Amino acid sequence: MSELALLGGPKAVTLDPGDMFTWPIITREDEEAVLAVLNRRAMSDTDITTAFEAEFAQWMGQKYAVACSSGTAALQAAMYAVGLRAGDELICPSMTYWASCLQAFSLHATVVFADIDPETLCIDPKDIEHRIGPRTKAIMAVHYLSHPADMDAIMDIARRHGLKIIEDVSHAQGGRYKGRKLGTFGDVAAMSLMTGKSFATGEMGILTTNDRQIWEHALALGRYERFNGKNVVESEDIKPYCGLPLGGYKYRPHQMSSALGRTQLRHYDERIAEIDRSMNYFLDGLEGLPGVRPIRPKEEGSTMAGWYCAHALYLPEELNGLSVTRFVEAVLAEGVRGGVFAGANRALHTHPLMTDMDIYGDGKPTRVAFATRDVRELDKGLDVSAGLGARTFGLPWFKHFRPEIIDEYIAAFRKVIEKHEELLPGDPGNPADLGKWFAF
Ligand SMILES: *Cc1c(COP(=O)(O)O)cnc(C)c1O
């Protein structure tokens, strides 16, 4: 009999994980804050949201914040606020969650995809410049799977070409690049704070900026109750239109989420420090094994913050071609829990929405309806994104530093790698559609 659990042996993981993977951490303080909103019937008011915006902006080290009903809404408001308009192009990595870019279509703008760096999985600065055209307006810098994007190189491109930078911090709240907080490099940062993310508040998003014009334009799109003339709007182009949402959207967040945002913020730095310690301890235990390479920043001062959906690289060539699908199956059989799956997001440029769907009845595929060039032709050379699924897997996301449990997880991975040859017979290979369009 094999020792591998998948082939009938005993499991490497024997300890009960308890609340190791329970997130977010909810205490009496959170419950009382949320119940207070309910008992006051203040769910649709804005007092708590305004307080949360001020506290979050201060934590980010930025002057302004706009909370929205979702990260999707906050990112769309950020796109509008930096001036993305009809016919403009947004450069976005193909490997990200759809809400980093799809909202551009509803602004009559379009998306040009760039490839990712094979080691950080964030947008590859070397793959951006040849995609810039006369209508390129902005770059979406996604700190993907909690890893900081290469902001020095991205900011350099933006300066030389006069482009705006939006940072999508949905995966990396509190993370740092060379010592500086993510979300403070670009013109504006926007992010999801939904339940699955590191900074989890229910359903909510937020954007932060130091630019008053950006702040006002973000409010104008869907936070109409704050874009009402009473708060002095300075931007001349929108000033006469106060009172109604320019986008025709209602993006005010639910105050039970804002209340949770305030209580979660008080403990967030401490909680992610424990996650950081646990994940680094785990990855140190995998260091040097064939087939697996931790993904974590190498430069001084760069961090993974909350380690949202952190992944490792998988190198089948070091394991006699064993598929990541079979590898993950064997790891799970050992009793490993906490978010392990094969692949990552699916490369966005491969979805038919990007080639032929006419969403709004313009008589042309939406992606090119307002564009001044056929940006679909630029979907070449996105090979790292397209092939990533077979070369990566999600790591267990430890929320607590409990070495006795983490040691068992390290042992499980070591065991599967050491005995991987026993898994080769019966390896079904990877499915053609490896990866996910979305996780929730
Ligand atoms: C979750 C997510 C969003 C969207 O946020 P919602 O709050 O779900 O609307 C945007 N970008 C990225 C990278 C995300 O993971």
The ligand as an SDF file (V2000), in Angstrom:
LIG
                    3D

 15 15  0  0  0  0  0  0  0  0999 V2000
  -13.2640   41.1950   -5.8300 C   0  0  0  0  0  0  0  0  0  0  0  0
  -12.5690   42.0290   -6.8530 C   0  0  0  0  0  0  0  0  0  0  0  0
  -13.1430   43.1760   -7.4260 C   0  0  0  0  0  0  0  0  0  0  0  0
  -14.6060   43.5110   -7.2910 C   0  0  0  0  0  0  0  0  0  0  0  0
  -15.0660   43.7730   -6.0820 O   0  0  0  0  0  0  0  0  0  0  0  0
  -16.5900   43.4780   -5.6220 P   0  0  0  0  0  0  0  0  0  0  0  0
  -16.6140   44.0600   -4.2570 O   0  0  0  0  0  0  0  0  0  0  0  0
  -16.7640   41.9950   -5.6410 O   0  0  0  0  0  0  0  0  0  0  0  0
  -17.4720   44.1770   -6.5650 O   0  0  0  0  0  0  0  0  0  0  0  0
  -12.3650   43.9570   -8.2560 C   0  0  0  0  0  0  0  0  0  0  0  0
  -11.0950   43.6240   -8.5590 N   0  0  0  0  0  0  0  0  0  0  0  0
  -10.5270   42.5210   -8.0740 C   0  0  0  0  0  0  0  0  0  0  0  0
   -9.1110   42.2270   -8.4490 C   0  0  0  0  0  0  0  0  0  0  0  0
  -11.2480   41.6690   -7.2300 C   0  0  0  0  0  0  0  0  0  0  0  0
  -10.7100   40.5380   -6.7930 O   0  0  0  0  0  0  0  0  0  0  0  0
  1  2  1  0
  2  3  1  0
  2 14  2  0
  3  4  1  0
  3 10  2  0
  4  5  1  0
  5  6  1  0
  6  7  2  0
  6  8  1  0
  6  9  1  0
 10 11  1  0
 11 12  2  0
 12 13  1  0
 12 14  1  0
 14 15  1  0
M  END
$$$$
